Amino acid sequence: MPGVHRHAPGASARFAASVEEIHMSNYLLCSNPIQGHVAPIIAIAHDLVGRGHTVTVLTGSRFRDAVEAAGATHRPLGGIADYDDREMQDHLPDRDRHRGIAKLQYDVQTIFVRTVPDQFAAVEAAIDECAPDAILVESAFAGVLPLLLDGRRDGGTHPPVLAVGVLPFSQSSADVAPYGLGLLPKPGALGRIRNRLLNVLVQRVAFRGTQRLANELMHSLGRPSLPSFVLDLSRVHERFLQLGPEGFEPPRRDLTPTVRFVGTVLPPAPAGGTLPEWWHELDGSRPVVHVTQGTIDNKDLDRLIGPTLDGLADRDVLVVVSTGGRPVAELGELPANARAAEFLPYDELMTKTDVFVTNAGYGGTQFALSHGVPMVAAGDTEDKPEVSMRVEWSGVGVNLRTGTPTAAAVREGVDRVLADHAFTDRAQDLADAISGYDTFGLIEGELEAAVLGHAVSRRTDGKVRLS
């Protein structure tokens, strides 16, 4: 078999036995209890179960029903790691006191770093009770860091740990600005100088407290300090599978070789429900502009939905609003060219949408790209400045560079996208690229390769090498 070097009698038989053993594997999938992080993990779990694998999903208690509906076993996180993302204001009480990079640092510390001890305890318990062949975590789930640091210390006796990137890719580089700033790449030597200086500033000054906190937590768990910057977890995973098409991500010449782009995970289409009575109006007679603030950042519908309704009220378009579960009545009286619902079937809606006005959640953006829909992006919290920057850089839409645009700014952005077919053409290019990925097959293949490599290395004591 190509790539297998035999150095001892019986190695082939052991290799074949290892292949047979992992035909049906036992996987542990882990996610922070945040809808946009959990949804792709559950979709992956559903696919793996359908392929015959045993899957356990470790995430928040509120996602039990969704996990079990996918055919997987649910295990809840404990302690402060098991929060309800629908009530993030309770989990992040001081968030509004911060702005810009300070807000990002507060979010990272509170949501993703301080939760590590409780996450790790849940991971250890799951490993003891479930004995997984491999572990797949979403990219912001840091509860496996102690395992990865163990691997550096004792030769990697834990199961293989892979990550799937459910957020814009984060890895420091001389070719891009630091994550969180939302700055477009700057070409040439001056750009590389800018990036190096900003990386030093962010890592050694702005995020110094976050790095220190992460290292202190590692020490409290009996582990060494992190081997890299706290936002560079993509460097430490055994394999990092970034969701989304490669063309949506600014290139890095110093990208670690463990990173692979695997396309987009789309959630299963929901069971057929009752469409709103106005659905027949989406007949192509006028451009359809869809706007939503998602299901999390929708407490104040005037951040983006309000300006969109006001800005497009006099345009010959049909504005379709999804409130993400908020009562439609909270929108007040709608303009004559607007229609609204709490939830809409995205798999059907996106085929009828000409422009997507979004607060730049990564999952929603990827869903729009998979259907070739250009965008107007307006995000300024969490990872949204990074998503908005990628919308602009990749040429699939307009970046308003704020999370609270004016009506005039939204109108100008939508007018620009509708007038310039280059945005739609580029969005369709990325849709074609996405359709070329066998995303679920690639993820399963990477998991099986990791299990096989781990089994072979343990059984042969290094006498069979995969290359």
Long-range contacts (C-beta under 8 A, 24 or more apart in sequence): 3-466, 3-467, 4-464, 4-465, 4-466, 5-464, 5-465, 5-467, 6-464, 7-463, 7-464, 8-460, 8-463, 8-464, 11-460, 11-463, 11-464, 14-456, 14-459, 14-460, 14-464, 15-456, 15-460, 15-464, 17-459, 18-452, 18-455, 18-456, 18-459, 19-452, 21-455, 22-133, 22-448, 22-451, 22-452, 22-455, 23-52, 24-52, 24-53, 24-54, 25-53, 25-54, 25-133, 25-134, 25-447, 25-448, 25-451, 26-53, 26-54, 26-55, 26-56, 26-130, 26-131, 26-132, 26-133, 27-53, 27-54, 27-55, 27-56, 27-132, 27-133, 27-134, 27-135, 27-136, 27-447, 28-55, 28-56, 28-58, 28-123, 28-126, 28-127, 28-130, 28-132, 28-134, 28-135, 28-136, 28-159, 29-55, 29-56, 29-57, 29-58, 29-72, 29-135, 29-136, 29-137, 30-57, 30-58, 30-59, 30-119, 30-123, 30-135, 30-136, 30-137, 30-138, 30-141, 30-143, 30-144, 31-57, 31-58, 31-59, 31-137, 31-138, 31-141, 32-59, 32-60, 32-81, 32-111, 32-112, 32-115, 32-138, 32-140, 32-141, 33-59, 33-60, 33-61, 33-62, 33-63, 33-77, 33-81, 33-82, 33-83, 33-84, 33-85, 34-85, 34-111, 34-296, 35-85, 35-295, 35-296, 36-166, 36-294, 36-296, 36-361, 36-362, 36-363, 37-138, 37-140, 37-141, 37-166, 37-167, 38-63, 38-66, 38-138, 39-267, 39-363, 40-138, 40-164, 40-166, 40-243, 40-265, 40-267, 40-363, 41-136, 41-138, 41-164, 41-166, 42-66, 42-67, 42-70, 42-72, 42-267, 43-70, 43-265, 43-266, 43-267, 43-268, 44-136, 44-164, 44-265, 44-440, 44-443, 45-70, 45-71, 45-72, 46-70, 46-71, 46-72, 46-268, 47-440, 47-443, 47-444, 48-72, 48-444, 48-447, 51-444, 53-444, 56-126, 56-130, 56-132, 58-122, 58-123, 58-126, 60-84, 60-85, 62-86, 73-130, 75-122, 75-125, 75-126, 75-130, 76-122, 77-115, 77-118, 77-119, 77-122, 78-118, 78-121, 78-122, 79-115, 79-117, 79-118, 79-121, 80-114, 80-115, 80-118, 81-115, 81-118, 81-119, 81-122, 81-143, 82-118, 85-296, 86-295, 86-296, 88-296, 89-299, 101-180, 101-181, 101-202, 101-206, 102-206, 103-381, 104-180, 104-382, 105-206, 105-207, 105-209, 105-210, 107-381, 107-382, 108-207, 108-210, 108-230, 108-231, 109-209, 109-210, 109-213, 111-140, 112-140, 112-142, 113-142, 113-210, 113-213, 113-214, 113-217, 113-230, 114-213, 114-217, 115-142, 115-143, 116-142, 116-143, 116-145, 116-146, 116-214, 116-217, 116-221, 117-217, 117-220, 117-221, 118-143, 119-143, 119-144, 120-144, 120-145, 120-146, 120-147, 120-221, 123-147, 127-158, 127-159, 132-159, 133-159, 133-160, 133-451, 133-454, 134-159, 134-160, 134-161, 134-162, 134-447, 134-450, 134-451, 134-454, 135-159, 135-160, 135-161, 135-162, 136-162, 136-163, 136-164, 136-443, 136-447, 137-161, 137-162, 137-163, 137-164, 137-237, 138-163, 138-164, 138-165, 138-166, 139-163, 139-164, 139-165, 139-166, 139-167, 139-170, 139-233, 139-234, 139-240, 139-242, 140-166, 140-167, 140-233, 142-214, 142-233, 145-218, 145-223, 145-226, 145-233, 145-236, 146-218, 146-221, 146-223, 148-236, 148-237, 148-238, 149-218, 149-223, 149-224, 149-226, 149-227, 150-223, 151-238, 152-224, 152-227, 153-223, 153-224, 159-454, 160-238, 160-239, 160-450, 160-451, 160-453, 160-454, 161-237, 161-238, 162-237, 162-238, 162-239, 162-240, 162-241, 162-446, 162-447, 162-450, 163-233, 163-234, 163-237, 163-239, 163-240, 163-241, 164-241, 164-242, 164-243, 164-262, 164-265, 164-443, 165-234, 165-240, 165-241, 165-242, 165-243, 165-244, 166-243, 166-362, 166-363, 167-362, 167-383, 167-386, 168-249, 168-362, 168-383, 168-386, 168-387, 168-390, 169-234, 169-242, 169-244, 169-249, 169-259, 170-231, 170-232, 170-233, 170-234, 170-386, 171-232, 171-234, 171-235, 171-252, 171-255, 171-256, 171-259, 172-199, 172-203, 172-229, 172-231, 172-232, 173-252, 173-253, 173-254, 173-255, 174-199, 174-253, 174-254, 175-250, 175-251, 175-252, 175-253, 175-254, 176-250, 176-252, 178-202, 178-203, 178-231, 179-231, 179-386, 180-231, 180-383, 180-385, 180-386, 181-385, 182-385, 182-386, 182-388, 182-389, 182-401, 183-389, 184-389, 184-392, 184-393, 185-250, 185-393, 203-229, 207-231, 234-258, 234-259, 238-450, 239-446, 239-450, 241-442, 241-443, 241-446, 243-366, 243-439, 244-362, 244-366, 244-369, 244-434, 245-369, 245-430, 245-433, 245-434, 245-437, 246-433, 247-394, 247-429, 247-430, 247-433, 248-369, 248-390, 248-394, 248-396, 248-430, 249-390, 250-390, 250-393, 260-442, 260-446, 261-437, 262-437, 262-439, 262-442, 262-443, 262-446, 263-434, 263-436, 263-437, 263-438, 263-439, 263-442, 264-366, 264-367, 264-369, 264-370, 264-434, 264-437, 264-439, 265-439, 265-440, 266-347, 266-366, 266-367, 266-370, 269-345, 269-347, 270-345, 270-347, 273-345, 275-345, 275-348, 276-339, 276-341, 276-344, 278-339, 281-318, 281-339, 282-318, 282-320, 282-349, 282-352, 284-352, 286-316, 286-317, 286-318, 287-316, 287-317, 287-318, 287-354, 287-355, 287-418, 288-317, 288-318, 288-320, 288-352, 288-353, 288-354, 288-355, 289-317, 289-318, 289-319, 289-320, 289-353, 289-354, 289-355, 289-356, 289-357, 289-414, 290-319, 290-320, 290-321, 290-322, 290-349, 290-350, 290-353, 290-355, 290-356, 290-357, 291-319, 291-320, 291-321, 291-322, 291-356, 291-357, 291-358, 292-321, 292-322, 292-323, 292-324, 292-357, 292-358, 292-359, 292-364, 293-323, 293-324, 293-359, 294-324, 294-359, 294-361, 294-364, 295-324, 295-325, 296-324, 296-361, 297-359, 297-361, 297-381, 297-403, 298-323, 298-324, 298-325, 298-326, 301-326, 301-330, 301-331, 303-359, 303-403, 303-404, 304-357, 304-358, 304-359, 304-378, 304-403, 304-404, 304-405, 304-410, 305-331, 306-331, 307-404, 307-405, 307-406, 307-407, 307-409, 307-410, 308-357, 308-407, 308-410, 308-414, 309-334, 309-335, 309-338, 310-335, 310-407, 311-406, 311-407, 311-408, 311-409, 311-410, 311-411, 311-414, 312-337, 312-338, 312-410, 312-411, 312-414, 313-337, 313-338, 315-411, 315-414, 315-415, 317-354, 317-414, 317-418, 320-344, 320-349, 320-353, 322-349, 354-418, 354-424, 355-414, 355-417, 355-418, 356-397, 357-410, 357-413, 357-414, 359-384, 359-403, 360-384, 360-385, 360-387, 360-388, 360-391, 361-387, 362-387, 365-390, 365-391, 366-434, 368-427, 369-396, 369-427, 369-430, 369-431, 369-434, 370-431, 370-434, 370-435, 371-431, 372-424, 372-427, 372-428, 372-430, 372-431, 372-432, 373-427, 374-417, 374-423, 374-424, 374-426, 374-427, 375-417, 375-427, 376-400, 376-410, 376-413, 376-414, 376-417, 378-402, 378-403, 378-404, 378-405, 378-410, 379-403, 380-404, 394-426, 394-430, 395-422, 395-423, 395-426, 396-423, 396-426, 396-427, 396-430, 397-423, 397-427, 398-423
